[in-house]
């Protein structure tokens, strides 16, 4: 049995814990669609709260699904230069 929390459930747990501005891929259809849409970084934002069944982003937009993602800076060695 796999008890790992992922997706929007993980974002809700992080917000309950007191995390602020959780960087997430967002969508109104599903967690899976949020992950497909974030590739070009068009649908990522800082999520600041979860109320009334919706995630609220820092810009005031509401989303039904918000998957926490990690965006990190690349080093020269990682890109082969």
Secondary structure, DSSP 4 states (H G I P E B T S, - for coil): ------HHHHHHHHHHHT--SEEEEEESS-HHHHHHHGGGSTTEEEEEEEETTEEEETTS-EESEEEE----PPPGGGGT-
